Amino acid sequence: MTNPRPSRAGPPRQVRLAITLGVTALVIVGVVLLTSGDGQPQKGSRAAAVATTDPTSTTTTTSPFLHVPAGPPADQRQLTLIKTIGGPISPKSVDASDTGLVFAQNMMYRHSITVYDSSGTLVKTIPDTVNLAALGVAGGGTVQGAPVEAAFTPDAKYVYVSNYSMYGPGQGPEGSDTCTPSSAKASGDTPSYVYRIDTKSLVIDQAIAVGLVPKYVATTPDGRYVLVTNWCSWDLNVIDIAQAKVVSTLYMGANPRGIAVTPDSATAYVAVMGASNLVKVNLTTMTVAGSVFVGRNPRHVVMDPAGRYLYVSLNSSGQVVKVDTHDDHVLASVHTGQEARSLAISTDGTALYVVNYQSNTVTKLRASDLGVIQTVSTGTNPIGITYDATTGNVWVAIYTGEILVFADR
């Protein structure tokens, strides 16, 4: 039986043509520590590293990461649109640093990453053009990328950005969403790169070679690895952050995409979009540890703050499913709209937010039972979403050229 392959589903052609032709906010009220059953921070999680002491100083500082905005739990709030961001953008994804910045990745349609503060003000537009040789790539020339997704290190000092394809000297043709490893190689596709960006200078300072058509990127909570799914290589690259290079490559199956990592950084779950499962990866031994059936066409996966539950979007059926990691079985499911794409979870773990690409909506769910709290309309083709812990706002990337900011109050 052949698994159907999802298409890339970029902006409608006429919108793409128009795009081509057209030319921190809240006082920190608390820090949430992810806890294990005995009330202690889980080893390796962001929360476990909250208090840090400079060895040259006696001052102990507290990280602002993963705090919860003041007020009621997220599942008792309502989304209200407060800002629409336009300009020369075509965002595939949006990602919040939880320190007052939000990055939007604009693919090959704009060849840029746009950076905003939590109020929605543009801070900088970062072109995806780099000189590979200047970044230490032997024989590399000046090339362009196509930013897809982003992931921050636990301290938010850096963000890693995947590039769908590279353009310029020595680079193959633009990749395709309809591919196998053999067909991609036969077409002349060449490995792409993941960029590292310094979040203070907002400059690209590393380019790390990965596989064919990389899509999703995630960092481990212990700050040791960057994980990258390669759509056309059908594999997962593990980048050692200290070495700035791939140290392991594992076969995943047809068209891997979303990634979630346990708080202790021991296990990763990878959504295999050309199949019906998540691949479970042991990050200690760098081996495949199992498979979790979730339903056809899984695209995005997020984990609750405690590491107990996974939430997975199923693109073709328009559903979200909840998985118990204690036994890797599906507990519940709900239909949210046509082509459920990206997911976000509130930092208190009580609410989920999912974009429905063909329904042009965002659905807010109660994490406990997947009950629908709210469905709101968006622009055409919502595709990316992120929860900004500094404000409690939810940002939605509209592939046809907008970003919507919703207050969740």
N, C-alpha and C positions, 0 to 999 in steps of 0.2 A: 504493500500500500504506500502510495506516495503522499507525503505531507505537503499540503498547499503552502506555497511560499508567499508571505505578505509582500506587497509592493512598497516602494519607498514612500509613496504618498506625500510628496512635497506640495507646495502651494499650487493651486490651480494654475494652468498655463498662462491664462490672461493676467492673473495677479503677479505671477513671476515676471512676466514681461513688463508690467507696470513698475514693479520693484526695480527691475534692471534699468528702466528708463528714468525713473525718478532719482533723482539723486538725493556719636551714634545716637538714635532718635529717642530712645526711651531709657530712663534711669533704671539700672539693674535692680530688680526687686528681690532677687533670690537666685540661688544656683541649685539646680536639681541634681542630686546625686543618684545615679542609677544604682540600685541596691540589689544585693543577693538576698536570700532568705533570712540571713542573720543580720540584715540591716547595714552591711558594709558595702562600700563601692565594689563593683565587679572588677576583677583584675583585667587590665588592658583597655577598659572603656575610657571614653572621654572624661566621664565623671571621676573615674579613679585617679586621674591626673590633675584634678582641679587645683589643689594647693601645690604650688611650686616654690622652691627656695633657690635663689641665686647663690651659688657656692661662694661668691665674693662678697655677699651681703647677708645681713641678718633679717632682711625684710622678706616676708612671705606674701606673695600676691595670689589673688583668687581669679581664676579664669572666668570669663563671662559666658562660656559656652553652655548651651543646652539648658538655660534657665527658662522658666515658665512665666509668661506675662501675667501681670496682676489681674485678679478677677476670677470669675467662675471657671470651672473646667471647660476645655474646648468643646466638648460635646453638648454644652449648654449655651453655646453662643450661636450667632447668626452672621452669615457673610453679607457684607454690603460693599458695593463697588465704590471706591473712593478716588481712583486715579486711572487714567488711560494714557499709556506712553506710546508715542508714535516715533516718527523719524525714519532714517534709513536702516531699518532692521527687518529681519525675517527669522525670528527666534525659534530654534528647534527645542531649546531647553532653557530653563532659568534655575539658578542655584544660589542659595543664600549662605553666606559665611557664618551667620549667627554672631557677627561682630559689627554689623552695620553696612555690609556690602552685598549686592546681588549682581551676579554675572549672567549675561544672556549670550548664548552661542548662536551665531547667525549663519552657519553653514557656508556653502559656496555661493549662495545668493548675494551675500554681502561681504564675504571674506573678512569677518570681524567678530570681535567679542566686545559687547558694550557693558560697561560697569556703572552701576547706579548705587547711590546711598539708599538707606532704608526709607527715605521720604519719597524716593522715585526720581531724584535729580540725577542727571547724567554726570558721572565723574570723569569718565574717559572712554574713548573708543580705541580699542587695541586692534590694529590691523593684524591679520594672520600671516603676513609676509615675514619670513626669517631668512637669515643667511646660515645655512646648516654648518658650513665650515667654521663660522665664528662661534657656533655653539658646540664645537668639538666633533662634528661628524666628518670623518675623513672623506675628502673628495666631494663634499656637498656644495651645492650652489645656492642661489637665492630662489626660494620657492614660496608658494602660497599653500595654505591649508584649507580646511573646511570644518570649522568647529562644530562638534555635535553635542557632547555632554561634558560636565565638569564635576570635580570632587575636590574638597578641601582637605588639607592635612588636619589632624586633630587640634593643632594650635592655630589653625587658620593663617599661618604665615605664607603658605603656598597653596595654589590651586592647580590641579592637573586637568588638561583639556584634551579630549580625543579629537582627531581630525579624520573625517570620512575618507578623504583622498588628499593627495598632494599634487600640486600643479607647478610645472617648471622643468628645468633641465634634469634629466635622469629619472623623471617620474613617468609612470605609465598612464593609461587613460583613466578617466573618472570611473570609480567603481560602480557597481550595480547592486541593487537589492535582490535581484534574481540571479543567484550564483551558487556555485559549489566551489570547493577548493580547486578542483581541476579546471573548471570553466573560467574561474578568475585568472588562473595562471595562463591558460590558453589565450585569454584576451590581452595578456601583457600587463595585468595589474601588478603594481609594486607595493611593497610594505609601506605603511603610513607611519605617522609619528604622533606621540603624545607630547604636548607642550607642558612645561612647568612655568607658572607665572608667579612672580613675587607680588604678594597682595599689598605691600607697602609702596613699592616703586611702580607697580602695574606694568612690569616689563617681562617679556618672555625670556627666560634665562637658561632653559634646557629644552632639548628636543630628543626624545627617546624613541628609537625604532621599535615598532610593534608589528602586528600582522596585517592582513588584508581587510580593509574597510572596518576599522575599529568603531564600535558604537558606544557602549556604556563604559564608565570608569568609576571606580570606588576606591577609597582608601581604608585600610584597616584601622580600628580604633587605637591600636598601640603605636601607630605612626610608622610602622615598618615597611608596609607594602602598598603598592598601587595595583589594583586588579583591572584588567582590560579585556572586554569581550570583542573578538574579531569575527564579524558577521560572515565574511566570505572564507576565512580560514577555518571556521567552525571550531575555534579553540579559545582558551583563556590564557592570556599572558599575565605573569606575576612579575612585577617590577620591584626590585629592591631599592627603596628610596635612597639609602646611603650610597649605594653603588651607581644609582641612576642607570640601571640596565635590567633587561629581562633575565630572570634567574630560573624561571620554570615556565613551561608551556604544556597545557593539558587539553586533550580533546574533549569537546563538550557535546557535539551533535549539531544538527542543522540550524544555523542562524541563532547563535546565543546572543542574549542582550542584557537584561537587568541583573543586578548583583545586590545582595544584602550580606552583611558580615555580622557574626555574633559579637556581643560586647567584649568577650574575652579574646577576640581576634583568632580564634581557633578554627572556625568553620565559615565557609562562604556558601551561599546558595545562588545558583546561576539559572536564570530563566532561559529555556531553550525554545525560541519562538517558532521554529519549524517543527516542533513536536508537542508533547503534552506534559512535560515534566520540568522539574528543577533538578539540576545536578548539584549534589552535595560534595563539597571539596574540603578535605582536611588540609589546613594551611600549615600544619606542623610537619607533616610528612610529604606535602605537595602531591597528594594522590586523590583520585576520585573515591569518595567514601560511600556513595549510594545515589539513589534517584528517588524523587518525590513526585508522585502523580498529582497534578493539580487541575488538569483540563486543557483542552486544545488552545494552542497559540498564546502561551504566557509571555507577557512583554516586560512588565515592570514588577519589582518586588521590593517591599520595605519591611523592616522589622520593628517591633515595639521596643521601647527603651529598655525593658528588662530582658529582652532576648528570648521571650517565651513564644511569641506568635509571629508568623509571617503573613503578609497580605500581598496578594498577587493579582494583577490585572490580566484578564484573558481578552485579547484583542478581538478575535473573531466573534465570540459570543457576547461581548459587551458586559462581562461579569467581573466581579471582584470576589476572590475566595480567601478564607482565613485558614491558616495551617498551624497546628500545634506542633512545635519543634520537639516536644517530648516523645512523640511517636510518629511524627512526620505524616499525619493524616489531616485531610480537609475536615474542618469543623462546620463551616457555613459558607454560603455563597449568596450573592445578590446581583441582579441585573441593574446596571446603572445607565446604560445608553448604548448607542452604536459605536463600536470600536473604542473600548476603554483603553486608554494609553498610559500616561504616567500617573504615579501616585505620590502623595506626600502624607506625612503623619505629624500630628501636633507633638510638641516636645513633652507633654504630659501623657501621651499615649492614648488619649481618649477619643480622638477624632481622626478620620481619614478624609482625604480630598482626592478625587479622581477626575481627570479630564476625559470627556467623551468626544472623540475626534469628529465623527460624522453627525452627532446630535447637536454639536455646538453648545455644549453645556459642561458645567462642573457639578459633580455630585459630592455632597458632604455626608459621610457615614459615621455612625456610632461604632467605634472599634469593638466594643464588647459583644455585640450581636449582629453587626453589619446592618443595623436599621438605618434607613434613609432619614437624615435630618433635614436636608435642604437640597434643592437643585436650582442652579442659577444659569441664566443664559450668558453666552460669551460671543465673541466675534467668530468668524468662520475658521474652523479647524484649530481648536485648542489642542496643544500637543505636549507642552511641558508645564510643570507646576512645582512650587517650592514653598515651604513654610519658613517665614523669617522670625526666628525666636526673639529677636530684639524688640519686635513690635507685636507679634502675634498675627501679622498680616500674611495673606496668601497671595502669591504672585503666579499669574498664569501666562504662559507664552502662547501667543496666537500666531500660527505659522504664516498667515497671510499679512503680517506686518504690524502687530501691536503687542503690548504687554498690559495686562489688566492687573491692578492691585486692589484686593479685597480686604477690608478690615473685618476681622472675626471678633465681634464684640458681644 
